[in-house]
Amino acid sequence: MIAKVTRGADVGNLLRYLYGPGKRNEHTDPHLVAGYRHPAALEPARRADGKRDLRPLGEVLRSPLETMRRSRPTGPIWQCSLRAAPTDRHLTDDEWADVAEELMHQTGIAPRGDAEACRWIAVRHADDHIHVVATLAREDGRRPNITRDYLKARKACQIVEERYGLCRTAPADRTAAPRPSRAEMERAQRSGLEEPPRDALRRHVAAATACSDSEEAFFAELRERGLAVRLRFSVRTPGEVTGYAVAVPDYTNAGGAPIFFSGGKLAPHLTLPKLRQGWAGEAVRQPNAGSHRRPRRPRNDQEARVHACNEAARATGTAAWQMRALHDRRVRADLAAAASDVLHITADVTGNRELAKAADLYERAAREPFGRTPPVTSYGSALRATARVFAATNISWGDRRGRRRDLTVDLLFLIANLADLIDSAAEHRLAQQRSAQADVARQAAKRLRAIQREASRSTASVPPRVAETLEEGRAMARLAAEAFPVPLVDGLASAAAPTVRPSQGPSRRRDAPKR
């Protein structure tokens, strides 16, 4: 069961929506199932035309606001939508009434046995969900304490899931990224975009973070990608940067100005203070890291590309072994976060949409609960360092197919080891009893292995040297694949380019081969 909490100021409009036909005529038989009094005493009467007379109910819910000892809150109407999973059975009205009472008790809006609690009602107009409406004014004239009401609502959902044997959902550990609003999704659909710009920006910022080892390199990377960057400066200390926001130049509001999203609006770990913690930890682990800046012009040397890809694959395989062999929770947390950086870089370098989806999935599993920043260790720093070298190489292919195939196989080794590392991270999250993070990690590993299965369908022969390399190591043996039907980068790049790519700025390191 999931809960969505909103605040408003007009209870009349809300009641008209709840008792109305809905935006798509999806409301059937709206009626009260629970409230601060018996539902039969609160149910709106029907008028001669068959419609509900909602004014008495609205006045009853508003009346406590007139007796508040302090000024009334900006949004005095609290509303929560509770929806069961599609696989759950349909609850009865009495069961939904118990769910609503549990919600009111856990949030502190109307605790059980409190005669001076807030007034509230629960409306059911569909089989799978109800709407709970409450006025944030107690009968004694005080305000209720609704601090962290969303987390309390999440706890209430878990309680009723266990009570009625419903589908279990994840706790509110703040590892999920903010989802695009309905307005964003509808606007993206009208504009012909496959995804809202918020999702594309989160992917760009995550890749830029993985490619950078300092604040200056991070902002330079964002601008190189053609994104509009806006810095937020401190009021107390002029010139001190306290935050940032990014935008796609072509995605504008009605006035023609770009729509910016701050790092915190994209993902919990992308705020500037948390990014600075990671960079500071890396600087301590690698004192000379600042002297090895990412070159602004990537190298095009084929041997350098192959070497960088091999090093990244080797480091990723080592990290998978370390994740299983080492039992230090600090090391495991850092390796799980570093795996996300490697996956974002691999998706960004190849331009493959399936890898990008896997990176988006795994990103939640890599985060520590409640927004904690994982400690930086030498193990994670070593993995990130090899990934940044890989990001600095330009994947632009020559004309000879044999040279292309060499790097294709190397990329497959890297993807195989990434799947192994992510599986290890899933086991780590499962041991922590964080089933939601373990599930998304398994889904990401499944997507990576789907790429390997696609590679095994090819009937093209493999050169002897490549066949020998495939037999080396456990991850290589698991591949046992020949080659992609087309070179990996050609195939990956043709799958789908990133959904929202800036139209301005220099081109990124994906120069397509001339035909």
Disulfide bonds with the S-S distance in Angstrom:
none
